[in-house]
Amino acid sequence: MFEKFNFEKSLDSLVDKLSSWLENIILNLPNIILAVLVFVLFIIGAKYLGKLVNRLLTPHVKQDSIRSITVKVLKATIILIGFFISLGLLNLNQLLTSILAGAGVVGLAVGLALQGPLNNSFSGVILSFLPELQIGDWVETNGYAGTVTEINLRSIKIKQNDNNFVIIPNSKIVDDAFKNYSSTNRTRVIVNCGVGYSSDLEKVKKLTKDTIADLYTQNNQEEVEFMYTEFGDSSINFIVRFWIDATKNYEILVAKSNAIIQIKKAFDKEGINIPFPIRTIDFSNNLNLNKPYTSSEE
């Protein structure tokens, strides 16, 4: 086998091959330099554009993680575009086609494998730009209520009244309804109560409305609303509704507590009874305690 091997011929072929490569490099040197310059310019442009976008997002997006991932995705996209343009300048069309085809297959596989996390990530981006949900808001959603302490690309963190934290995936927040107590400065409070059947209902209504009006000022087009609702088992029940300044559930609870205290004081002062449930026991079988018990009565 070694006798048939011609070393000089192989060496000449290698030199011809290297010479051809060197000739191609020299001929394509302007394209190579241009491609490198274009790629470097795209990298520099991505850096400064990322800083500009981060500066523009800062007043509107409070979450650092959201701003960071947005800037990183933007920079990666710009650099990738620069990379493809550079390959085009080098006339590497076949290589460019192969890279794009491979990227499509890999992207499809990754998208199917990470469908849940990607859904939460996109939902997190949506939530970060929603003015209806911000850090510090008091919300009710998915059966939980509390203060929003964090919004990231996977979930939001809610601190409940018992000082425990609840982590809710972003997709559940986007797909489900949520109630934000902090979105408005004024909130209506509802208090339920009842008075005895012997009470003067007009007097009860006026006294209750005056008591609440003295406790909480009602703004324009706002008023203390009083309505009797039903004839209860032991009382005539009513509700009273009024407006307060509140952005958290705690403030609503405090206002309701104060209203109950003041209504009770006003009723006590005027002798108005707030009855509790009454049960009457009827002993229809009168027992003679003085009569001795005999076995014949069985």
C-alpha positions as CSV (number, residue, x, y, z in Angstrom):
1,M,0.0,0.0,0.0
2,F,2.9,2.3,0.8
3,E,4.5,1.5,-2.5
4,K,1.5,2.9,-4.4
5,F,1.4,6.1,-2.3
6,N,3.0,9.0,-4.1
7,F,4.2,11.5,-1.5
8,E,5.2,14.2,-4.0
9,K,1.9,14.1,-5.8
10,S,-0.1,14.3,-2.6
11,L,2.1,17.2,-1.5
12,D,1.5,19.0,-4.7
13,S,-2.3,18.5,-4.3
14,L,-2.2,19.9,-0.8
15,V,-0.2,23.0,-1.9
16,D,-2.6,23.6,-4.8
17,K,-5.5,23.3,-2.4
18,L,-4.0,25.8,0.1
19,S,-3.1,28.1,-2.8
20,S,-6.7,28.0,-4.0
21,W,-7.9,28.9,-0.5
22,L,-5.5,31.7,-0.1
23,E,-6.5,33.1,-3.5
24,N,-10.2,33.0,-2.5
25,I,-9.4,34.7,0.8
26,I,-7.5,37.5,-1.1
27,L,-10.3,37.9,-3.6
28,N,-13.0,38.0,-0.9
29,L,-10.9,40.1,1.5
30,P,-13.0,43.3,0.9
31,N,-16.2,41.3,1.6
32,I,-14.7,39.8,4.8
33,I,-13.6,43.2,6.1
34,L,-17.1,44.6,5.2
35,A,-18.8,41.7,6.9
36,V,-16.8,42.1,10.1
37,L,-17.4,45.8,10.1
38,V,-21.1,45.3,9.7
39,F,-21.2,42.7,12.5
40,V,-19.3,45.0,14.8
41,L,-21.6,47.9,14.0
42,F,-24.6,45.8,14.8
43,I,-23.1,44.8,18.2
44,I,-22.4,48.4,19.1
45,G,-25.8,49.5,17.9
46,A,-27.5,46.7,20.0
47,K,-25.6,47.9,23.1
48,Y,-26.7,51.6,22.8
49,L,-30.2,50.7,21.6
50,G,-30.6,48.5,24.7
51,K,-29.6,51.3,27.0
52,L,-32.1,53.6,25.2
53,V,-34.9,51.1,25.5
54,N,-34.1,50.5,29.2
55,R,-34.2,54.3,29.8
56,L,-37.6,54.5,28.1
57,L,-39.0,51.6,30.0
58,T,-37.9,52.7,33.4
59,P,-40.8,55.2,34.1
60,H,-43.4,52.7,32.9
61,V,-42.1,49.2,34.0
62,K,-41.2,48.9,37.7
63,Q,-40.0,45.3,37.5
64,D,-36.2,45.1,36.9
65,S,-36.5,41.5,35.6
66,I,-39.0,42.6,32.9
67,R,-36.8,45.4,31.7
68,S,-33.7,43.2,31.7
69,I,-35.3,40.4,29.6
70,T,-36.8,42.9,27.2
71,V,-33.4,44.6,26.6
72,K,-31.6,41.2,26.3
73,V,-34.1,39.9,23.7
74,L,-33.9,43.1,21.7
75,K,-30.0,43.0,21.8
76,A,-30.0,39.4,20.8
77,T,-32.4,40.0,17.9
78,I,-30.3,42.9,16.6
79,I,-27.0,40.9,16.8
80,L,-28.6,37.9,15.1
81,I,-29.8,40.2,12.2
82,G,-26.2,41.5,11.9
83,F,-24.9,38.0,11.8
84,F,-27.2,36.9,9.0
85,I,-26.4,40.1,7.0
86,S,-22.6,39.4,7.5
87,L,-23.1,35.9,6.1
88,G,-24.9,37.3,3.1
89,L,-22.0,39.6,2.4
90,L,-19.7,36.7,2.4
91,N,-21.9,34.9,-0.2
92,L,-22.5,32.0,2.2
93,N,-26.0,31.6,1.1
94,Q,-26.0,27.8,1.5
95,L,-24.7,28.1,5.0
96,L,-27.2,30.8,5.8
97,T,-30.1,28.6,4.6
98,S,-28.9,25.7,6.7
99,I,-28.6,27.8,9.8
100,L,-32.1,29.2,9.3
101,A,-33.6,25.7,8.7
102,G,-31.8,24.4,11.8
103,A,-33.0,27.4,13.9
104,G,-36.6,26.8,12.8
105,V,-36.5,23.1,13.9
106,V,-34.8,23.9,17.2
107,G,-37.2,26.7,17.9
108,L,-40.2,24.5,17.2
109,A,-38.8,21.8,19.5
110,V,-38.0,24.3,22.3
111,G,-41.4,25.9,21.9
112,L,-43.2,22.6,22.3
113,A,-41.1,21.5,25.3
114,L,-41.4,24.8,27.1
115,Q,-45.0,25.7,26.3
116,G,-46.0,26.3,29.9
117,P,-43.0,28.4,30.9
118,L,-43.2,30.4,27.7
119,N,-46.9,31.1,28.2
120,N,-46.1,32.4,31.7
121,S,-43.2,34.5,30.4
122,F,-45.3,36.2,27.7
123,S,-48.1,36.7,30.3
124,G,-45.6,38.3,32.6
125,V,-44.6,40.7,29.9
126,I,-48.3,41.6,29.3
127,L,-48.9,42.1,33.0
128,S,-45.8,44.3,33.4
129,F,-47.3,46.8,30.9
130,L,-50.9,46.7,32.3
131,P,-51.7,49.8,34.3
132,E,-54.4,47.9,36.1
133,L,-51.9,45.8,38.0
134,Q,-48.9,47.3,39.7
135,I,-46.6,46.4,42.7
136,G,-48.2,47.6,45.9
137,D,-51.8,47.1,44.7
138,W,-54.3,45.1,46.8
139,V,-56.0,42.6,44.6
140,E,-58.3,39.6,44.7
141,T,-57.7,36.8,42.1
142,N,-57.9,33.0,41.8
143,G,-59.4,32.8,45.3
144,Y,-56.6,34.7,47.0
145,A,-56.4,38.3,48.2
146,G,-53.4,40.5,49.2
147,T,-50.8,43.0,48.2
148,V,-48.8,42.5,45.1
149,T,-45.1,42.4,46.1
150,E,-43.5,41.1,42.9
151,I,-44.2,40.6,39.2
152,N,-41.6,38.5,37.3
153,L,-41.6,36.5,34.1
154,R,-43.0,33.4,35.7
155,S,-45.5,34.5,38.4
156,I,-46.7,37.3,40.7
157,K,-46.3,37.2,44.4
158,I,-49.1,38.3,46.7
159,K,-48.7,38.9,50.4
160,Q,-51.9,38.0,52.2
161,N,-53.3,39.5,55.4
162,D,-51.9,36.6,57.5
163,N,-48.4,37.6,56.3
164,N,-48.1,34.5,54.1
165,F,-47.1,34.7,50.4
166,V,-49.0,33.2,47.5
167,I,-47.3,32.6,44.2
168,I,-49.7,32.6,41.2
169,P,-48.6,31.8,37.6
170,N,-48.9,34.7,35.3
171,S,-51.0,32.8,32.8
172,K,-53.7,32.3,35.5
173,I,-53.8,36.0,36.1
174,V,-54.2,36.8,32.4
175,D,-56.8,34.1,31.8
176,D,-58.8,34.8,35.0
177,A,-60.6,37.9,36.3
178,F,-59.0,39.9,39.2
179,K,-60.3,42.7,41.4
180,N,-58.0,45.6,42.1
181,Y,-58.9,47.6,45.1
182,S,-56.1,50.1,44.5
183,S,-57.3,51.1,41.0
184,T,-59.7,53.7,42.5
185,N,-59.3,56.0,45.5
186,R,-63.0,55.9,46.5
187,T,-64.7,52.7,47.7
188,R,-68.3,52.0,48.8
189,V,-68.7,50.2,52.1
190,I,-71.8,48.2,52.9
191,V,-73.0,47.5,56.5
192,N,-75.9,45.2,57.3
193,C,-78.0,45.5,60.5
194,G,-81.5,45.1,61.9
195,V,-83.9,46.7,64.3
196,G,-86.8,45.5,66.4
197,Y,-90.3,45.3,64.9
198,S,-91.5,48.0,67.4
199,S,-89.0,50.5,66.1
200,D,-89.9,53.8,64.3
201,L,-88.5,52.9,60.9
202,E,-88.4,56.5,59.6
203,K,-86.4,57.5,62.7
204,V,-84.0,54.6,62.4
205,K,-83.4,55.6,58.7
206,K,-82.7,59.2,59.5
207,L,-80.6,58.5,62.5
208,T,-78.4,55.9,60.7
209,K,-77.9,58.2,57.7
210,D,-77.0,61.2,59.9
211,T,-74.6,59.0,61.9
212,I,-72.7,57.8,58.9
213,A,-72.7,61.3,57.3
214,D,-71.1,62.8,60.4
215,L,-68.5,60.0,60.4
216,Y,-67.5,60.0,56.7
217,T,-67.8,62.9,54.3
218,Q,-69.5,62.1,51.0
219,N,-68.2,63.9,47.9
220,N,-70.1,65.3,45.0
221,Q,-72.8,63.0,43.7
222,E,-72.2,60.6,46.6
223,E,-74.6,60.0,49.4
224,V,-75.3,57.7,52.3
225,E,-77.8,55.2,51.0
226,F,-80.2,53.4,53.4
227,M,-82.6,50.6,52.3
228,Y,-84.7,48.1,54.3
229,T,-84.2,44.7,52.9
230,E,-86.5,42.2,54.6
231,F,-88.7,41.1,57.5
232,G,-86.3,38.9,59.4
233,D,-87.1,36.3,62.0
234,S,-86.4,38.7,64.9
235,S,-85.8,42.0,63.2
236,I,-86.5,44.3,60.2
237,N,-83.2,44.2,58.4
238,F,-81.5,47.0,56.4
239,I,-78.3,47.9,54.7
240,V,-76.5,51.2,54.7
241,R,-74.0,52.1,52.0
242,F,-71.5,55.0,52.0
243,W,-68.2,56.1,50.3
244,I,-64.8,56.3,51.9
245,D,-61.2,57.0,50.7
246,A,-59.6,53.5,50.5
247,T,-57.2,51.6,48.3
248,K,-56.8,48.5,50.6
249,N,-59.1,46.0,52.2
250,Y,-57.8,46.9,55.7
251,E,-59.2,50.5,55.2
252,I,-62.6,49.1,54.3
253,L,-62.6,46.8,57.4
254,V,-61.7,49.8,59.6
255,A,-64.5,51.9,58.1
256,K,-67.0,49.2,58.6
257,S,-66.0,48.7,62.2
258,N,-66.2,52.4,62.9
259,A,-69.7,52.5,61.3
260,I,-70.9,49.6,63.4
261,I,-69.6,51.2,66.6
262,Q,-71.2,54.6,65.9
263,I,-74.5,53.1,64.8
264,K,-74.7,51.0,68.0
265,K,-74.0,54.1,70.1
266,A,-76.6,56.1,68.3
267,F,-79.2,53.4,68.7
268,D,-78.5,52.9,72.4
269,K,-78.8,56.6,73.0
270,E,-82.3,56.7,71.3
271,G,-83.4,53.4,72.9
272,I,-83.6,51.6,69.5
273,N,-83.3,47.9,70.0
274,I,-81.0,45.7,67.8
275,P,-82.5,42.3,68.5
276,F,-80.9,39.0,68.6
277,P,-82.6,35.8,67.4
278,I,-85.3,34.7,69.9
279,R,-86.6,31.2,70.3
280,T,-89.9,30.4,72.2
281,I,-90.2,27.0,73.8
282,D,-93.8,25.7,74.2
283,F,-94.4,23.1,77.0
284,S,-97.8,21.8,75.9
285,N,-97.6,18.8,78.3
286,N,-98.0,20.2,81.8
287,L,-96.2,18.0,84.4
288,N,-97.4,17.7,88.0
289,L,-94.3,17.7,90.0
290,N,-96.1,17.0,93.2
291,K,-97.8,13.8,91.9
292,P,-95.7,10.7,92.8
293,Y,-94.6,8.6,89.9
294,T,-96.0,5.1,89.7
295,S,-95.2,2.2,87.4
296,S,-98.8,2.0,86.2
297,E,-98.3,5.3,84.2
298,E,-95.9,3.7,81.9
